[in-house]
Amino acid sequence: MSENENTYLDEDEGIIELEDEDGNVTRFEFVDRAEMNGTVYYALIPEEYDENDESAAEFVVLKEAVIDGEAMLATVDDDDEYQKVGEMFLQRFSELPDMDFSELEKLDGVDDE
């Protein structure tokens, strides 16, 4: 599991800044947060993306983990867990009113059925 040692959430803007082990900071827009089987998961999209790029409609799934007593966001390393959580988010997105999420796909190829 790869954790983000420094996580910054600007709730007013809905932006989460994640810093990896190498000190690289990436900004993501918060899309959704949900709990499954006692674990809290986050759906995020890169803050800056090219809308003409096919990957622009993809989102990233991270999970909340407590490491040394501190809450952090971590990658979901288990493929089955990642698939199930991605499908849960796609279902949640499809139920939102007045929004078109038909092109939204999760990384690693979850089909929107």
N, C-alpha and C positions, 0 to 999 in steps of 0.2 A: 504494500500500500504506500503510495506516495502522498505525503501530506504537504500542504502549503503552510510554510512556517509563519508567514505573515499574511493575514487576511484583513482587508479593510472594506467595510460596507458603508457606503453613503446612502442611507435610507431615503433621503430626499430625492436623489437622482436615480436610485435603483441600480447603482454601480457597485460591483465587487472587484477589488484589486487583489490578485493572487500573485504571490512571489514563490517561485520554485526554488529548488535546492541550489541552483546556480546564480540566484539573485535576479533572474529575469522577472519583470512584472508585466502581467497581462491584465487588461481591464475587460470585465464581462458585464453585460446587462442581466439583471435578475429577471427571470421569467416566471418561475414558480418554485414553491417548496412544498413537499408532501412527506408524510410518514408512511412507511411500509415495514411491517414486522418489527416495530420498535426502533427503526433507524430513520433519521431525517435525511432526505435527499433534496438536492437543488438542481434545477434546470437553468442553465445559463447560456447566453449566446455572446460571441465576441462583440465588444462595444463597436469596433470599427470593422465593417465588412462591406464588400461590393455586392449590391443587390443583384447585379447581373451575373454574379458567380453562383454556380449551382450549389456550392457548399454554404452559401449565405443562409440557407434555410435550415441548417443543422444546429443542434444544440448539444451541450456538454452536460453530462450528469456527474455530480460529485456528491459525496455523502459526508455528513457531519461525524467527526470522530473526536474522542477525547484522548489527547496524548499528553502524558505528564501533567494531568489535571487541567489542561487547556483545550478548549474547543477549537477544532480546525476543520477545514474542508480537505477531503482526501479522495483520491481516485477510487473507482470501483473496479477492482482487479478481477473479480469473478465474472466470467462471461454470462452465465445464467442469471446472476443477480442483475447485471447491467441491462440485459435484455428485458427482464421483467419490469424493472424500474422505468426503462425507456418506454415500454408499452403502456405503463400506467400514466406517464406524463402525456403521451400521445392521446390516450383516452380522455384525460382531463382537458387537454387543449381542444379536442373535438367537441366538447360539451360547452365551451364558452360561447355566449351569445354574440352575434354581430361581428365575429372575427373569422378570418379565413386562414386556417392553419393547414390547408390541404397540401401545401408544399413543404411543410415542416417535417423534417426527418431527423431522427437521432443518428449520431455518429455510429458507425459500424453496421449500418444497414438494417435498421428495424423497419419493416414494411408498415405503411399506414393503411390498415384494412378497414 
